[in-house]
Amino acid sequence: MTARLLTTQANAHAIAGDHRSFRTTINRDRTAMDHADQPGRPTWTACFTPAHLAGTAMRSLLALDRPAHALDFAPQPLAAPENNLRTNALHTALLATVHARAGGLDAAADHSQQALALARHVRSRRVAARLRQLTKMLVPHGRAAAVATFLERSARSPMGGYWPE
């Protein structure tokens, strides 16, 4: 539980633009997460995993406009349990966004394709919002073959490329 609270605190520091406090808190969070797998841990705390920590750290670093640093946490967000489709869709779209912001269009397009495939199996406003943001970000790069493929598949998706708000 301490790890979850520290993750929230670290993200708040990032949103406030305080990189130093974010770094201090996220490092404390990693330590707390290392101790979280102790025997006797309440089962209800299992829903917060290292993948969730990494995903929040990546979002925080994007808020701080440090996409290259956010890549330090890749591919940890993709280690969520396989049956957690919503988290996997969110984190895959997040990783695509991080790659796009860091200038890695091929990796962004690859992860975008994966996120789109996962999103077809969930109904989530957060997933739709993240895909909508990602699509808008990639449209100016539509001449790149991999990005063009994603945009074409997104347009042919059951929602017609439109991700409802």
Sine and cosine of phi, psi and omega as CSV:
sin_phi,cos_phi,sin_psi,cos_psi,sin_omega,cos_omega
0.00,0.00,-0.60,0.80,0.04,-1.00
-0.85,0.52,-0.66,0.75,0.00,-1.00
-0.87,0.48,-0.67,0.74,-0.01,-1.00
-0.90,0.45,-0.69,0.72,0.01,-1.00
-0.91,0.42,-0.64,0.77,0.03,-1.00
-0.92,0.40,-0.58,0.82,0.05,-1.00
-0.89,0.46,-0.70,0.72,0.03,-1.00
-0.89,0.45,-0.67,0.74,0.03,-1.00
-0.90,0.43,-0.68,0.73,0.02,-1.00
-0.87,0.48,-0.67,0.74,0.01,-1.00
-0.90,0.43,-0.63,0.77,0.05,-1.00
-0.88,0.48,-0.66,0.75,0.06,-1.00
-0.87,0.48,-0.67,0.74,-0.01,-1.00
-0.90,0.43,-0.71,0.71,0.01,-1.00
-0.88,0.48,-0.56,0.83,0.04,-1.00
-0.98,0.22,-0.11,0.99,0.02,-1.00
1.00,0.10,0.26,0.97,-0.05,-1.00
-0.99,-0.14,1.00,0.05,-0.07,-1.00
-0.90,0.44,-0.65,0.76,-0.04,-1.00
-0.89,0.46,-0.74,0.67,0.03,-1.00
-0.91,0.41,-0.59,0.81,0.07,-1.00
-0.85,0.52,-0.77,0.63,-0.04,-1.00
-0.86,0.51,-0.71,0.70,0.00,-1.00
-0.87,0.50,-0.72,0.70,-0.05,-1.00
-0.94,0.33,-0.64,0.77,-0.02,-1.00
-0.92,0.38,-0.54,0.84,0.07,-1.00
-0.93,0.37,-0.63,0.77,0.10,-1.00
-0.89,0.45,-0.61,0.79,0.01,-1.00
-0.89,0.45,-0.69,0.72,0.03,-1.00
-0.86,0.50,-0.66,0.75,0.03,-1.00
-0.89,0.45,-0.71,0.71,0.02,-1.00
-0.89,0.46,-0.62,0.78,0.01,-1.00
-0.91,0.40,-0.61,0.80,0.04,-1.00
-0.88,0.48,-0.54,0.84,-0.02,-1.00
-1.00,0.00,-0.10,1.00,-0.10,-1.00
-0.96,0.28,-0.37,0.93,-0.03,-1.00
-1.00,0.05,0.48,0.88,-0.01,-1.00
-0.96,0.28,0.54,-0.84,0.09,-1.00
-0.86,0.51,0.57,-0.82,0.00,-1.00
1.00,0.04,0.00,1.00,0.03,-1.00
-0.89,0.45,0.73,-0.69,0.02,-1.00
-0.85,0.53,0.67,-0.74,-0.06,-1.00
-0.89,0.45,-0.48,0.88,-0.03,-1.00
-0.92,0.39,-0.29,0.96,0.02,-1.00
-0.99,0.13,-0.12,0.99,-0.03,-1.00
-0.92,0.39,-0.28,0.96,-0.02,-1.00
-0.95,0.32,-0.29,0.96,0.04,-1.00
-0.97,-0.22,0.92,-0.38,-0.13,-0.99
-0.90,-0.44,0.18,-0.98,0.12,-0.99
-0.83,0.56,-0.48,0.88,0.06,-1.00
-0.90,0.44,-0.62,0.78,0.04,-1.00
-0.92,0.38,-0.67,0.74,0.06,-1.00
-0.85,0.53,-0.75,0.67,-0.03,-1.00
-0.90,0.44,-0.65,0.76,0.03,-1.00
-0.89,0.46,-0.69,0.73,0.02,-1.00
-0.92,0.39,-0.63,0.78,0.04,-1.00
-0.88,0.47,-0.65,0.76,0.02,-1.00
-0.90,0.43,-0.70,0.71,0.04,-1.00
-0.87,0.49,-0.65,0.76,-0.01,-1.00
-0.90,0.44,-0.69,0.72,0.00,-1.00
-0.93,0.37,-0.51,0.86,0.13,-0.99
-0.91,0.41,-0.66,0.75,0.04,-1.00
-0.87,0.49,-0.53,0.85,0.03,-1.00
-1.00,0.07,0.08,1.00,-0.02,-1.00
0.85,0.52,0.71,0.70,0.03,-1.00
-0.79,-0.61,0.90,0.44,-0.05,-1.00
-0.89,0.46,-0.56,0.83,0.02,-1.00
-0.90,0.44,-0.62,0.79,0.06,-1.00
-0.94,0.34,-0.53,0.85,0.03,-1.00
-0.89,0.46,-0.53,0.85,0.01,-1.00
-0.91,0.41,-0.30,0.95,0.07,-1.00
-0.87,0.48,-0.40,0.92,-0.03,-1.00
-1.00,-0.05,-0.11,0.99,0.01,-1.00
-0.97,0.24,0.56,-0.83,-0.07,1.00
-0.99,-0.11,0.42,0.91,-0.05,-1.00
-0.78,0.63,-0.62,0.78,-0.01,-1.00
-0.89,0.46,-0.35,0.94,-0.03,-1.00
-1.00,0.10,0.06,1.00,-0.02,-1.00
-1.00,-0.04,0.28,0.96,0.07,-1.00
-0.92,0.40,0.41,-0.91,0.03,-1.00
-0.79,0.61,0.67,-0.74,-0.09,-1.00
-0.84,0.54,-0.55,0.84,-0.03,-1.00
-0.98,0.19,-0.05,1.00,0.02,-1.00
-1.00,-0.06,0.96,0.27,-0.11,-0.99
-0.88,0.48,-0.65,0.76,-0.03,-1.00
-0.89,0.46,-0.76,0.65,0.02,-1.00
-0.88,0.48,-0.66,0.75,0.00,-1.00
-0.91,0.42,-0.63,0.78,0.06,-1.00
-0.91,0.42,-0.71,0.71,0.03,-1.00
-0.87,0.50,-0.75,0.66,-0.07,-1.00
-0.94,0.34,-0.56,0.83,0.03,-1.00
-0.93,0.36,-0.66,0.75,0.07,-1.00
-0.91,0.41,-0.61,0.79,0.05,-1.00
-0.89,0.46,-0.71,0.70,0.01,-1.00
-0.89,0.46,-0.62,0.79,0.07,-1.00
-0.89,0.46,-0.67,0.74,0.02,-1.00
-0.89,0.45,-0.68,0.73,0.02,-1.00
-0.88,0.48,-0.73,0.69,0.02,-1.00
-0.88,0.48,-0.67,0.74,0.01,-1.00
-0.89,0.46,-0.71,0.70,-0.01,-1.00
-0.92,0.39,-0.46,0.89,0.02,-1.00
-1.00,0.07,-0.05,1.00,0.04,-1.00
1.00,-0.07,0.10,0.99,0.00,-1.00
-1.00,-0.06,0.98,0.20,-0.11,-0.99
-0.91,0.42,-0.61,0.79,0.01,-1.00
-0.90,0.44,-0.72,0.69,0.03,-1.00
-0.91,0.42,-0.63,0.78,0.03,-1.00
-0.88,0.48,-0.71,0.71,-0.01,-1.00
-0.91,0.41,-0.65,0.76,0.02,-1.00
-0.87,0.48,-0.76,0.65,0.01,-1.00
-0.93,0.37,-0.51,0.86,0.06,-1.00
-0.89,0.46,-0.68,0.73,0.03,-1.00
-0.87,0.50,-0.70,0.71,0.00,-1.00
-0.90,0.43,-0.68,0.74,0.01,-1.00
-0.89,0.46,-0.66,0.75,0.02,-1.00
-0.88,0.47,-0.67,0.74,0.03,-1.00
-0.90,0.44,-0.67,0.74,0.02,-1.00
-0.92,0.39,-0.62,0.78,-0.06,-1.00
-0.90,0.44,-0.41,0.91,0.01,-1.00
-0.92,0.40,-0.27,0.96,-0.06,-1.00
-0.97,-0.23,0.03,1.00,-0.01,-1.00
-0.73,-0.68,0.41,-0.91,0.14,-0.99
-0.88,-0.47,0.96,-0.26,-0.07,-1.00
-0.50,-0.87,0.78,-0.62,0.05,-1.00
-0.91,0.41,-0.58,0.81,0.01,-1.00
-0.92,0.40,-0.65,0.76,0.05,-1.00
-0.90,0.44,-0.72,0.70,0.02,-1.00
-0.87,0.50,-0.68,0.73,0.01,-1.00
-0.89,0.45,-0.67,0.75,-0.02,-1.00
-0.92,0.39,-0.64,0.77,0.04,-1.00
-0.93,0.36,-0.60,0.80,0.05,-1.00
-0.89,0.46,-0.72,0.69,0.02,-1.00
-0.88,0.47,-0.70,0.72,-0.01,-1.00
-0.89,0.45,-0.70,0.72,0.01,-1.00
-0.88,0.48,-0.72,0.70,0.02,-1.00
-0.87,0.49,-0.61,0.79,-0.01,-1.00
-0.93,0.38,-0.56,0.83,-0.09,-1.00
-1.00,0.03,-0.34,0.94,-0.03,-1.00
-0.79,0.62,-0.71,0.71,0.00,-1.00
-0.89,0.45,-0.24,0.97,-0.02,-1.00
-0.96,-0.28,0.35,0.94,-0.09,-1.00
-0.89,0.46,-0.21,0.98,0.05,-1.00
-0.98,0.21,-0.35,0.94,0.07,-1.00
-0.94,0.34,0.76,-0.65,-0.13,-0.99
-0.82,0.57,-0.73,0.69,-0.05,-1.00
-0.91,0.42,-0.63,0.77,0.02,-1.00
-0.93,0.37,-0.67,0.74,0.02,-1.00
-0.86,0.51,-0.63,0.78,0.02,-1.00
-0.89,0.45,-0.71,0.70,0.04,-1.00
-0.87,0.49,-0.74,0.68,-0.04,-1.00
-0.88,0.47,-0.61,0.79,0.04,-1.00
-0.91,0.41,-0.71,0.71,0.01,-1.00
-0.92,0.40,-0.60,0.80,0.03,-1.00
-0.89,0.45,-0.68,0.74,0.01,-1.00
-0.91,0.42,-0.49,0.87,0.01,-1.00
-1.00,0.01,0.01,1.00,-0.03,-1.00
-0.91,0.42,0.27,-0.96,0.00,-1.00
-0.82,0.57,-0.41,0.91,0.01,-1.00
-1.00,-0.09,0.14,0.99,0.06,-1.00
0.91,0.42,0.50,0.86,0.02,-1.00
0.98,0.18,-0.08,1.00,0.02,-1.00
-0.98,-0.18,0.85,-0.52,-0.01,-1.00
-0.98,-0.22,0.96,-0.30,-0.13,-0.99
-0.87,0.49,0.49,-0.87,0.00,-1.00
-1.00,0.07,0.00,0.00,0.00,0.00
